[in-house]
């Protein structure tokens, strides 16, 4: 059994309206030191199997096909046993 973590973020240059809204709200609350903010997604998957490399490849395939939109998002996969 392994634990996979998937981090999904918007690619550089892609507009992040949710991030801008949160940034404005933080500034209105007095947190002026925050210069930029981008919103992403974090997912945890419990995966059966013993080969971390095979699990990583499988989760990358899942990310390409469903968990992330590779046209506008980047993703990173971490696998723990």
ZIHUZI-V435176 format. One line per field, one symbol per residue. phi: phi as a letter, one per 30 degrees, with the letter a starting at -180 (. if undefined). psi: psi as a letter, one per 20 degrees, with the letter a starting at -180 (. if undefined). burial: 1 if it has 24 or more other C-alpha atoms within 12 Angstrom, else 0. Layout:
# ZIHUZI-V435176
phi = ???
psi = ???
burial = ???
This chain:
# ZIHUZI-V435176
phi = .bbccbccbddejddbddddddeddddddjcdddcaabcbbbbcbcbdkccedddedddddedddbdbcddbbcbbcbcbd
psi = prppppppqqqpippnhgghgggggghhjjmiiohqpqqaqpqppppqriohgggghghgggghhghqnihiqqqppppq.
burial = 000111111100000000000000000000000000010100001000000000110011001000110000111111100
